Amino acid sequence: TVPSEVDRLLETARRLSPRNDVFIDGTFVPALAGRRFDCISPRDGRVLTTIAEGDREDIDRAVQSARAAFEDGRWAKQHPRERRRVLQALARLIEENADELALLEALDMGKPVGDARAVDVRVTVQCFDFYAEAIDKRYDEVAPTDDTTFATITREPYGVVAAIVPWNFPLMLAAWKLAPALAVGNSIVLKPAEASSLTALKLAELAAEAGLPAGVLNVVPGFGATAGAALGLHNDVDAITFTGSGPVGRTLLRASADSNLKEVSLELGGKSAQLVLADATGLENIATSVASGIFFNQGEVCSAGSRLVVHRSRKDELVEHLLRATARMEVGDPLDPDTSVGALVEEKHLHRVLGYIAAATDEGATTLAGGSQARIDSGGYFVEPTIFDDVTPEMTIAQEEVFGPVLSILTFDDIDEGVRIANGTHYGLAAAVWTDSLSNAHLVARALRAGTVWVNNYDGSDITVPFGGYKQSGFGAHDKSLHALEKYTTLKSTWMK
Ligand code: NAD
């Protein structure tokens, strides 16, 4: 018989044998305490491999290595053109290794392998190319002063930047931080999420191959409460760039206050609304977009459109289309090319999502689709795409980030009420408005308190456009675009008489 695509990918995976050690000073070494932890694949719940468990001492070594690399200027003092060359070489290597990176992402994190290739890896390549190309075309400033003085405003790298990233887009989110931070000359210690460390370690290997000098990028896999906390409290880390949950973001702010007042920027969670006004047309298209806006990446997306806020007059027709679009979503093995909704990242998270589903029912929401764990041949942690109707703004399901394939439907009667509901959470990451009225599009886009507002779409995204949150979705400078270069530099004013 002809081996299936799944069998072929599993065979490829068996042939990969990375050591998954700690990457410090340009080489892979075991964790100092010699401990390792299991890397479990969510597609079948089985141990895929083991990974070195970095702890405080490993973090300390990594920070020392990054500091030494920064101080002797082996990277920071290179001509920007040289940094450009290395980052472009890295982009080409990521491209060459795209299949392997996508496979690792699917096995480790549970997302469909096709999405990992088409989104995560593609965007990562674009990201390294974008900052590489930007870096030698950037000029500093001279301030207007009187004739006898000359004042320059220059941007200098912080020095040692710690990047702590979550598990939902492991490679892509690491790239959003590493590419701009490296482009301007910082040295880095990256701590990937314990649930998905494999692509970050592969990235370290490729960076060395691309010619990034030793010590400029260090990767320490390990747990948040140990390795992550040690970075937060380290007195020789100049800046932390974090993407993850609100509680951990607060911990990092406190750690900064309790240590050396390191710069902290936080990209946090969301509870984004898709607002459908009475004058919106093309409800079938809207339904398709709403479905992919929540079910893409199993709903494990910070900007997932987890609330559909729809005008009462359009609800029934929209829901009809939405149920059809949802029925087309194939829950399945992340390695199967037909899968559109893969596995949730880990068992603990599966139970968390099922807990939210139970709470929604208890609080009076009506289940329109899904609502249960999905049983897939490979085993693993799957949840059916789930839709709740009759959700009211104060319900848990309407306020808290589920981070799973669960959509809540809320209704409104006039635009002000719709906007109030859309804005009515602690979060402010993203929102969308669907309308045929140019005037309503302007008014509502302005009224929505969110870092990203989509008008008549939910998928606009490009490395050229910043991404970050209002309210409790973010703190400090945004990721992506040329603005992110500011995030990894500090200003120096120099006066000359
Ligand atoms: P998390 O906050 O639990 O973990 C994120 C990272 O922080 C991991 O690497 C973890 O090991 C580390 N960490 C945990 N405890 C720590 C501590 N005490 N000190 C230092 N580091 C610690 O988040 P998660 O579950 O991995 O990711 C999901 C969250 O990330 C969601 O809230 C999601 O919305 C958010 N997210 C936000 C964006 C964005 O751009 N705004 C993007 C993706 C995900």
Residues whose N, C-alpha, C, O or C-beta is under 5 A from the ligand:
A	BS01	NAD	I164 V165 P166 W167 K191 P192 A193 E194 G222 F223 G224 A225 G228 A229 G232 T243 G244 S245 G246 V248 T251 E267 L268 G269 G270 C302 S473
